[in-house]
């Protein structure tokens, strides 16, 4: 075969394999972090019996509040590393009518691989 034929064949092969998933890990994908980042030490500072002001001072403002009232606060942190599965940490704090913390629910969840490209 001539040199031009080999070069053309190599270019065609390169074009066909450019979209393959073999090269997915070679391409840089940046980490995406969203929400309230809380460490274990931050969460350990929270206990039932605290007021809303004390919680806000310790953790900062929450990502979400209950849309039907203001007695439930949600601290949500979602982490999407470049080529790894997505994780989400949800801290739910429930207050009574006197603005005293009555319930703490801390749930880590693993969501699986990202579907966005």
N, C-alpha and C positions, 0 to 999 in steps of 0.2 A: 504494500500500500504506500501511497505517496504521503509526504509530510502534510500536505494540505488536507487530505482525507482524514488522517489521524487527528489533526487539530480540530477539524469540523466535528468529528465524532466525539472528541473530548468536550467541546463546547456544548454540544447537544446533551451529552450525559450530565454535565454540570447543571444545565438548565432544568433537566427533569428531576434531579435530586435536590435542587435548592429548596424546595418546599417540604421535604421529608422531615419527619420528627427526629431523625438522627441528629440534626443540627439544632434542635430546640434548646438544648443545654448550653450550646456555644453562645447563643444570643443572650446578652445581658438583660435581665428583667429586674427592675428595682423593687425593693420592699415597700409595701404600702401599709401604713399604720394609721388607723382612724379611731377616734373616740377618746375616752378618758383612760390614760395609762395609769394603772394603780399597781404598786408593788405589794407583795405579801405583807410587808411591814406597815404599809398604809392601811390595808384592810384589817390588820391586827389591832390597830388603834381604835377601831369602831366597836362599840358594844351597846347592847340594849340599855335604854335609860337616858341616852344622850338626846339633846335637843336638836332641832333642825339647824340652828346656828352653829352648834358645836360640830356637827357632821360636815356642814359646808366649809367651816374653817379648816377641818382636818383633811378633807378630800377634794375640796373645790366644788364648783357647781356641777350638777349632774348633766349627763348628755340628754336625758329625757325625763319628763315628769308625766305622771298619769294624766291623760287628756280629760278624764272625767272627774278629776279632783287633784289636789296637790299633796296627797298623803303617801304616794309611792314615788320613789326616785329610782331611776335606772342609770347605773354607770356601766357603759358598754365600751369594750375595747376590742377591735377587730384587727388582726395581724395577718397580712398576706405576704409571706416571704416569696422571693422571686420564683423559685422552682420547687416549692414545697406546698404542703396542704395548708389551707386557711384555718386559723383558729380564732375563736371568739370567747371573751371572758365577760360574763354579765353579773354584775353585783346589783341586787334588788334590795332596796331599803324601804320598809313600811313604817309609817308613823301613825300614831293615834290622833284623835281630835284635839289633844292638848299639845301637839307637835313634839311628842316624845317617841323615840325610836323603839319599836316593839318587835320587829322581825328583820333578820338579815338572811339573805339567800345569795350565796356565791356559787355560780355555776360556770365551770369551764366547759366549752363545747368544741369539738373538732368537726369542721364542716366538710372536709375532704378537699380534693384538688379543685383549683380554680377553673372555671369554665370560660373566663374572659381571656382573650388573646390580645 
